[in-house]
Amino acid sequence: MKSETEASDYETVRYEVADGVATITLNRPDRLNAFNHTMLDELIGLCDRIDGDDEVRAVVITGEGRGFCAGADLGGGGDTFNHGDDEASSAETHRDGGGRVSLRIFQLTKPIIAAINGPAVGVGITMTLPMDVRLAAESAKIGFVFARRGLVPEACSSWFLPRIVGISQAAQWCYSGRVFAAREAADGGLVTMVPDDQLLDRAYAIASEIAREAAPVSIALTRQLLWRGLTYDHPMQAHQADSRAIHALGQSADAFEGVTSFLEKRPPTWSLRPSTDAPDIFPSWQEPEFG
């Protein structure tokens, strides 16, 4: 894809937008794109930027070089995960960085597709769990390796992973901590496996169809309905949110355009913008506070 805009003011990622699709490339190839504090901040900042840019309709995230993300950067040695226990970082105040990224992706209003081009281990795979589609190259390797590092699964993965693959499969992968092939990940329902040389083409095909055909506000609300729906106690809560959305959008210019363009057999021209025109269909939704 030819880039129309590119931001060069990032240390650990590249960011490009073309034809309504944003591409985030994790860009520390000498470290297999290992996750560090700078990457954490840049990924959260990019989510903010994407949500504020109505020209972006969908997102693809991949890795530079032969890896997607090898997990946390272990350059700090044995104390890599030792955050101390003082006023600045205590058991009550410390926040897992991967979790902060996952929660921000959970809140994203644009569909996001992971194109896993190589090893995705630790936070390298858990950060993809709140993404909407995970494609993995045949040669990719995946591992929830935390138990083999004396840790536990992070990035809210104890919430996301069982909902994606079921509790038994999640337990097997997390308890063993082993690294496994893309085929096993696909068989377990975690990813869709594609040939290495087709990975990005497949990712862009999905993203481009969304960007080209779907109403942006409809997609923003649909993403919230799907992800927030996982937290509901009863389908009545989904019915309430659905009903608010249908009532609001049914009166909108996009609904008129969607029906009219279909009847006239022409491509639609959407006018509503997610940053300004999305109705509030979750009036009682409150984001829980940490602590």
Secondary structure as the mmCIF struct_conf table of DSSP 4:
data_model
#
loop_
_struct_conf.conf_type_id
_struct_conf.id
_struct_conf.beg_label_comp_id
_struct_conf.beg_label_asym_id
_struct_conf.beg_label_seq_id
_struct_conf.end_label_comp_id
_struct_conf.end_label_asym_id
_struct_conf.end_label_seq_id
BEND BEND1 GLU A 4 GLU A 4
STRN STRN1 THR A 5 ALA A 7
BEND BEND2 GLU A 11 THR A 12
STRN STRN2 VAL A 13 ALA A 18
TURN_TY1_P TURN_TY1_P1 ASP A 19 GLY A 20
STRN STRN3 VAL A 21 LEU A 26
HELX_RH_3T_P HELX_RH_3T_P1 PRO A 29 ARG A 31
TURN_TY1_P TURN_TY1_P2 LEU A 32 ASN A 33
STRN STRN4 PHE A 35 PHE A 35
HELX_RH_AL_P HELX_RH_AL_P1 HIS A 37 ASP A 51
TURN_TY1_P TURN_TY1_P3 GLY A 52 GLY A 52
TURN_TY1_P TURN_TY1_P4 ASP A 54 GLU A 55
STRN STRN5 ALA A 58 GLY A 63
BEND BEND3 GLU A 64 GLU A 64
TURN_TY1_P TURN_TY1_P5 GLY A 65 ARG A 66
BEND BEND4 PHE A 68 PHE A 68
STRN STRN6 CYS A 69 CYS A 69
BEND BEND5 GLY A 71 GLY A 71
STRN STRN7 ALA A 72 ALA A 72
TURN_TY1_P TURN_TY1_P6 GLY A 75 GLY A 76
HELX_RH_3T_P HELX_RH_3T_P2 GLY A 77 ASP A 79
TURN_TY1_P TURN_TY1_P7 THR A 80 PHE A 81
BEND BEND6 ASP A 85 SER A 89
TURN_TY1_P TURN_TY1_P8 ALA A 91 THR A 93
HELX_RH_AL_P HELX_RH_AL_P2 GLY A 97 GLN A 107
BEND BEND7 THR A 109 LYS A 110
STRN STRN8 ILE A 112 ILE A 116
BEND BEND8 GLY A 118 GLY A 118
STRN STRN9 ALA A 120 VAL A 121
TURN_TY1_P TURN_TY1_P9 GLY A 122 GLY A 122
HELX_RH_AL_P HELX_RH_AL_P3 VAL A 123 THR A 126
TURN_TY1_P TURN_TY1_P10 MET A 127 PRO A 130
BEND BEND9 MET A 131 ASP A 132
STRN STRN10 VAL A 133 ALA A 137
TURN_TY1_P TURN_TY1_P11 GLU A 138 SER A 139
STRN STRN11 LYS A 141 GLY A 143
HELX_RH_3T_P HELX_RH_3T_P3 PHE A 146 ARG A 149
TURN_TY1_P TURN_TY1_P12 GLY A 150 GLY A 150
TURN_TY1_P TURN_TY1_P13 ALA A 155 CYS A 156
HELX_RH_AL_P HELX_RH_AL_P4 SER A 157 VAL A 165
HELX_RH_AL_P HELX_RH_AL_P5 ILE A 167 SER A 176
STRN STRN12 VAL A 179 ALA A 181
HELX_RH_AL_P HELX_RH_AL_P6 ALA A 182 ASP A 187
TURN_TY1_P TURN_TY1_P14 GLY A 188 GLY A 189
BEND BEND10 LEU A 190 LEU A 190
STRN STRN13 THR A 192 VAL A 194
HELX_RH_3T_P HELX_RH_3T_P4 ASP A 196 GLN A 198
HELX_RH_AL_P HELX_RH_AL_P7 LEU A 199 GLU A 213
BEND BEND11 ALA A 214 ALA A 214
HELX_RH_AL_P HELX_RH_AL_P8 PRO A 216 GLY A 229
TURN_TY1_P TURN_TY1_P15 LEU A 230 THR A 231
BEND BEND12 ASP A 233 HIS A 234
HELX_RH_AL_P HELX_RH_AL_P9 PRO A 235 GLY A 250
TURN_TY1_P TURN_TY1_P16 GLN A 251 GLN A 251
BEND BEND13 SER A 252 SER A 252
HELX_RH_AL_P HELX_RH_AL_P10 ALA A 253 GLU A 264
TURN_TY1_P TURN_TY1_P17 LYS A 265 LYS A 265
BEND BEND14 ARG A 266 ARG A 266
HELX_RH_AL_P HELX_RH_AL_P11 PRO A 274 ASP A 277
TURN_TY1_P TURN_TY1_P18 PRO A 283 SER A 284
HELX_LH_PP_P HELX_LH_PP_P1 GLU A 287 PHE A 290
#
